[in-house]
Amino acid sequence: MENEVKKSKILRGMTRDGSARFLVINSREIVNEMIRKHRPMPTAACALGRTLTAASMIGTLLPESKDTLTVSFSGDGEAGKIIVVADYFGNVKGYIQNPLANPPKKENGKLDVGKAVGRGILSVIKDVGGKEPQVGSIQIVSGEIAEDIATYFATSEQIPTLLSLGVRIDRDYTCLSAGGVLIQVMPFPDEDTVSKLENNASNVTNISKLFELGKTNEDIAALALSGIEYDIFDEIEVEYKCDCSRERMKKKIKSLGEKEIMSMLDEQEKEGKKRELTAICHFCNSQYTFDEKELTEQ
């Protein structure tokens, strides 16, 4: 099917001694689907793509199938707000306030994601079935996404975390390669295993390049866990997936109340337009138009 969304894959496993869990994702398909929906400039694509990549892996660590995770960067850079939502299955959707953000490259020729994001607050919200969601926030450290999320885990959840993320944008603004490695140290780890993980970190710093060279998730896991015995649990398919619908958008508009809706419809009429309202989904840019009858019926 021509419109079928292609899937990315996450490999999940644990060191045999129980010291750490690891996830590896090839997220190229997720990032390209995001690019098709948002048409971002390269630096904006890289910022949102890295956040989508990380959130997809973290989502699979949620405890229950109905749980969701939201990662939000509220920085003062030109990218504006970045919001990504992931579910328990690792599916993600994302939004960037300014998809045209594209500051000059760094001196080394790399995209300056940190400048695009700027300084501000990183928030991680977990909706895990309680009365109120669990919310954790830290100051943005670098704006480069991976360092910020790893710092969040270390400071807010006290989980030592290694996170490597990469997105390479081609000349035609599509994603050439993208992926990530997430390693989290469990309570009471073997210090020798932790030392090896730290030493191996340099093997996966340029992860998008590794995927571009044709490395698989298993190949990259082997690099990250060199000299350590480990077990692979599974490899699951994940995708960029928006769950918006006409009915959901209609409910959101109707929640404004009849007085506000009538005022908005009157304004449309004054401007010589039809008495109808259009809602646009931030995550996939789908548009839903409703006439007066639809919005006022009980």
C-alpha positions as MATLAB code, in Angstrom:
seq = 'MENEVKKSKILRGMTRDGSARFLVINSREIVNEMIRKHRPMPTAACALGRTLTAASMIGTLLPESKDTLTVSFSGDGEAGKIIVVADYFGNVKGYIQNPLANPPKKENGKLDVGKAVGRGILSVIKDVGGKEPQVGSIQIVSGEIAEDIATYFATSEQIPTLLSLGVRIDRDYTCLSAGGVLIQVMPFPDEDTVSKLENNASNVTNISKLFELGKTNEDIAALALSGIEYDIFDEIEVEYKCDCSRERMKKKIKSLGEKEIMSMLDEQEKEGKKRELTAICHFCNSQYTFDEKELTEQ';
ca = [
       0.000    0.000    0.000;
       1.412    3.356   -1.066;
       0.279    5.256    2.045;
       1.297    2.595    4.537;
       3.616    3.988    7.210;
       6.973    2.216    7.321;
       8.096    0.923   10.705;
      11.234    1.512   12.718;
      12.607   -1.156   15.077;
      13.723   -1.190   18.710;
      16.008   -3.925   20.044;
      15.682   -4.567   23.806;
      17.861   -6.544   26.164;
      19.810   -6.725   29.414;
      23.313   -7.562   30.545;
      23.434  -11.147   31.771;
      24.456  -10.073   35.276;
      21.446   -7.753   35.544;
      23.589   -4.629   35.826;
      22.003   -2.685   32.957;
      19.179   -2.719   30.437;
      19.696   -1.495   26.895;
      17.641   -0.400   23.915;
      18.758    0.318   20.353;
      16.534    1.954   17.753;
      16.910    2.580   14.040;
      14.471    5.492   13.812;
      14.952    6.589   10.209;
      11.378    5.719    9.221;
       9.932    7.587   12.217;
      11.955   10.691   11.364;
      11.064   10.581    7.680;
       7.362   10.299    8.500;
       7.726   13.329   10.770;
       9.463   15.215    7.954;
       6.629   14.353    5.551;
       4.106   15.778    8.007;
       5.933   18.897    9.249;
       8.330   19.848    6.408;
      10.999   21.151    8.835;
      14.328   22.724    7.998;
      17.353   20.479    8.746;
      18.149   21.712   12.270;
      14.490   21.647   13.341;
      14.206   18.151   11.847;
      17.259   17.049   13.790;
      15.963   18.485   17.090;
      12.509   16.950   16.767;
      13.933   13.727   15.279;
      16.282   13.188   18.228;
      13.443   13.795   20.689;
      11.179   11.351   18.846;
      13.976    8.762   18.828;
      14.558    9.030   22.577;
      10.867    9.090   23.491;
      10.137    5.995   21.422;
      12.678    3.983   23.426;
      11.588    5.425   26.780;
       7.936    4.756   25.984;
       8.593    1.019   25.836;
       9.723    1.190   29.484;
       6.284    2.342   30.682;
       4.593   -0.192   33.007;
       1.110   -0.565   31.453;
      -0.324   -0.680   27.911;
      -2.478    2.463   28.363;
       0.380    4.562   29.778;
       1.816    7.525   27.873;
       4.954    9.643   28.070;
       5.382   13.291   27.071;
       8.810   14.874   26.598;
       8.738   18.653   26.329;
      11.562   21.110   25.633;
      10.594   24.716   26.385;
      13.715   26.595   25.351;
      14.395   30.192   24.341;
      15.958   29.224   21.001;
      14.307   29.795   17.639;
      12.868   26.264   17.547;
      10.379   27.241   20.254;
       8.551   24.477   22.059;
       9.198   20.820   21.186;
       6.630   18.267   22.347;
       6.772   14.511   21.771;
       4.261   11.945   23.012;
       5.070    8.219   23.168;
       2.958    5.236   24.115;
       3.770    1.945   25.834;
       4.354    0.319   22.443;
       7.011    2.855   21.425;
       4.846    4.673   18.880;
       5.419    8.429   18.832;
       4.087   11.721   17.532;
       5.740   15.115   17.769;
       5.436   18.863   17.270;
       7.933   21.689   16.919;
       6.701   25.259   17.270;
       8.993   26.639   14.571;
       9.768   23.993   11.932;
      11.810   26.603   10.028;
      14.409   26.913   12.818;
      17.817   26.517   11.185;
      20.598   28.575   12.846;
      24.085   28.648   11.257;
      26.085   25.453   11.577;
      28.780   24.990   14.192;
      32.431   25.536   13.310;
      32.818   21.768   12.837;
      30.074   21.817   10.191;
      27.438   20.087   12.319;
      23.898   21.338   12.784;
      23.591   23.531   15.881;
      20.658   21.837   17.612;
      21.706   23.289   20.973;
      21.359   26.841   19.670;
      18.004   26.071   18.035;
      16.643   24.702   21.331;
      18.313   27.249   23.635;
      18.024   27.343   27.414;
      14.894   26.691   29.421;
      13.074   23.710   30.890;
      12.931   20.023   29.944;
       9.847   18.291   31.327;
       9.029   14.589   31.316;
       5.408   13.698   32.050;
       4.323   10.109   32.644;
       0.614    9.341   32.630;
       0.651    5.928   34.312;
      -2.897    5.535   35.563;
      -2.781    7.575   38.761;
      -5.077   10.487   39.559;
      -2.347   12.906   38.510;
       0.465   12.384   35.985;
       4.054   12.109   37.248;
       5.959   15.249   36.249;
       9.701   15.822   36.431;
      11.567   18.901   35.194;
      15.163   20.084   34.920;
      16.967   23.038   33.408;
      18.045   22.327   29.831;
      21.768   21.513   29.975;
      22.918   21.880   26.366;
      19.844   21.719   24.129;
      21.462   18.848   22.234;
      18.628   16.554   23.455;
      20.591   13.394   24.414;
      22.650   15.055   27.163;
      19.535   16.752   28.523;
      17.442   13.574   28.716;
      20.318   11.576   30.246;
      20.743   14.335   32.853;
      17.007   14.235   33.585;
      17.177   10.507   34.365;
      20.268   10.912   36.532;
      18.899   13.831   38.570;
      15.107   13.376   38.623;
      14.843    9.571   38.653;
      18.308    8.703   40.024;
      18.948    6.315   37.126;
      22.473    6.549   35.655;
      21.828    6.689   31.909;
      23.894    6.585   28.732;
      22.008    8.023   25.779;
      23.329    8.491   22.276;
      21.089   10.003   19.588;
      21.758   10.909   15.981;
      19.868   12.218   12.957;
      21.519   12.833    9.580;
      19.587   14.980    7.126;
      20.256   14.530    3.398;
      20.577   17.331    0.845;
      16.942   16.895   -0.166;
      15.954   17.424    3.507;
      14.907   13.795    3.995;
      16.440   11.683    6.765;
      19.466    9.735    5.599;
      19.866    7.868    8.884;
      18.722    8.147   12.491;
      18.878    6.137   15.662;
      19.662    5.898   19.316;
      21.125    3.801   22.121;
      19.721    3.954   25.648;
      21.529    2.134   28.468;
      20.341    2.398   32.053;
      22.216    1.063   35.069;
      20.059   -0.987   37.441;
      20.312   -0.931   41.257;
      23.381   -2.676   42.767;
      25.263   -3.187   39.491;
      28.569   -4.960   38.998;
      31.172   -2.189   38.958;
      33.256   -3.947   36.311;
      30.249   -4.033   33.972;
      29.562   -0.347   34.571;
      33.206    0.475   33.855;
      33.054   -1.426   30.546;
      29.837    0.352   29.561;
      31.467    3.717   30.236;
      34.525    2.740   28.184;
      32.328    1.507   25.326;
      30.341    4.749   25.171;
      32.748    6.207   22.604;
      31.888    3.304   20.247;
      28.377    4.665   19.699;
      28.815    8.449   19.872;
      28.207    8.868   16.118;
      25.242    6.527   15.896;
      23.623    8.018   12.797;
      26.872    7.402   10.909;
      26.881    3.771   12.069;
      23.368    3.270   10.695;
      24.335    5.063    7.481;
      27.167    2.541    7.098;
      24.620   -0.284    7.259;
      25.021   -1.386   10.875;
      22.022   -3.198   12.364;
      20.521   -2.774   15.828;
      22.338   -5.968   16.881;
      25.647   -4.648   15.499;
      25.296   -1.468   17.532;
      24.302   -3.375   20.679;
      27.494   -5.405   20.263;
      29.555   -2.198   20.072;
      27.885   -0.701   23.149;
      28.261   -3.900   25.153;
      31.676   -5.031   23.956;
      33.280   -7.385   26.509;
      29.985   -7.825   28.403;
      27.682  -10.845   28.303;
      24.125   -9.863   27.468;
      20.790  -11.249   26.323;
      18.498   -9.803   23.668;
      14.827  -10.039   24.663;
      13.055   -8.900   21.503;
      12.951   -6.490   18.576;
       9.682   -4.603   18.186;
       8.274   -2.442   15.403;
       7.414    1.183   16.214;
       6.144    4.072   14.115;
       5.206    7.731   13.924;
       1.534    7.450   14.790;
      -0.983   10.207   15.472;
      -4.240    9.172   17.134;
      -6.223   12.305   16.295;
      -9.710   11.872   14.810;
     -12.628   13.950   13.613;
     -14.680   13.016   16.680;
     -11.864   13.938   19.082;
     -11.339   17.319   17.422;
     -15.067   17.992   17.521;
     -15.134   17.310   21.275;
     -12.218   19.719   21.803;
     -14.005   22.535   19.987;
     -17.305   21.846   21.759;
     -15.487   21.977   25.104;
     -15.046   25.729   24.494;
     -18.746   26.170   25.191;
     -21.607   27.310   22.974;
     -21.078   31.033   23.657;
     -17.445   30.959   22.510;
     -18.279   28.800   19.506;
     -21.060   31.166   18.371;
     -18.707   34.139   18.764;
     -16.109   32.434   16.566;
     -18.734   31.540   13.948;
     -20.012   35.137   13.942;
     -16.451   36.344   13.374;
     -16.110   34.000   10.394;
     -19.318   35.402    8.939;
     -18.158   39.011    9.435;
     -15.057   38.172    7.400;
     -17.254   36.879    4.583;
     -16.455   33.248    5.285;
     -18.705   30.252    5.860;
     -20.064   29.698    9.378;
     -17.683   26.846   10.086;
     -14.571   26.207   12.137;
     -11.409   24.308   11.178;
      -9.170   22.528   13.670;
      -5.622   21.495   12.758;
      -3.765   18.733   14.611;
      -0.331   19.966   15.739;
       1.135   16.470   15.513;
       0.170   15.475   11.965;
      -1.292   18.659   10.411;
      -4.589   16.940    9.586;
      -7.430   19.444    9.171;
     -11.007   18.926   10.358;
     -13.773   21.360    9.379;
     -17.132   21.529   11.190;
     -20.244   23.485   10.265;
     -22.522   25.261   12.722;
     -24.975   22.386   12.938;
     -22.253   19.906   13.941;
     -20.929   22.215   16.629;
     -24.248   23.127   18.228;
     -26.051   19.783   18.146;
     -26.465   18.107   21.512;
];
